[in-house]
């Protein structure tokens, strides 16, 4: 598993909670209250500082009438190929790519706020 996939896996729970909050229009405090957990727990999960157990993640999502659906699929190595390509870039090229990605993300966020 490459570094991109590893980062994705490590951020999965936090990304699910952020998405759940966005869909329901909730703050971290509101999500935590609905799930019966401290707001700091939601914050730590979303930041990646804490990896919740599967039962805790399901309990938090159930608090806002959502449930995760998990399916097993063959491993898709496309990110591993991208990681190998990234490893061949010079540090300057890697920095330029990261800056371009950051600018693209900011443009997307700006478009959503309109």
N, C-alpha and C positions, 0 to 999 in steps of 0.2 A: 504494500500500500504506500503510495507516494505522499509527499508532504501536503499537497492540496487536499487529498482525500482524508488524511489524518486531521487536518484543521477542520474540515467539514464535520467529521464524526465528533470531534471535541466540542463543536459549537452547536450540534444538532438540537439538544434540549433547549438551549437558550433561544435559538432561532424559532423553535416551535412556540415557546411562550410569547415571544415578541409578536409572532404572527397571530396567535390567539388573541392577544390584547388588541392588536390593530383591527382584527375582524369584529371584535366586540366593543371597540371604542373605550377601552379601560386603561386606567393607570396601573402601575405595579401594585400600588396599595389596594386598589379595588379588586384586582385579580387575587391577591393574597387573602383579602378578607373573604371573598367568595369561596376560596379553597380551604380556609381555616389554617393558613400558614403565615408566619411573619413576612412582612414586606421585604425584609433583608434576605430571606430565602429566595424569593423571586429575583431580586437584584443580583444575588450571587450566581444564580443559574444563568440569567441572561448575560452576565458579563463573562461567563465561562470559568469563574472561580470555583464553582461547585458543579459536580456532575450528580444529578439526582438519581435515586433508584427509579426503576421503571414504575413501581407502585406509586411513588410520590409524584412523578410526572403525570401519571394518569389521574391521580386524585386532584392535582391542580387544574388540569384541563376539564375534568368532570365538574369542577366548581362553577364553570361557565358553560356547561352543557356542550362540551366538545370531547371527543375521544380520538386518540391516535389510531390509525389503521396501519398495520405493518404487513408488508408482503415480502417474500423472499424472491429475489431476482438474481440472475447470473451477475457476477462482478463485472463492472464496466471499467476498463482500464484507461479510458480516455484522459482522465486527469493525470495518470502516471506518465502518459506520453507528453502531456503539457509540462509536467515537472521536469522530465528529461530535457525538453527543449529549453526550459528556463535555466537549467543548470549549465547549459552551454553558452549562455549570455554573459557578457562581461558585467562587472558591478555597475558600470555606468548605464549599460543597456537595461539591466534589471531595474535600476532606479527610474529610468525614463518610462519603462513599462508601468511601474507602480504609480508614478505620477499621472500618467495617462488614464489609468484605471480609476484613480481617485477623482480626477476631473470629470470623468464619465459618470461616476456615481453621484457626484455633486449636481451635475446637470440633470440627472434623473430625479433626484430629490427636489430640485427647484421646480421641475415640471409638475411634480405631484402636488406641490403646495399652491399652485395657481388655481 
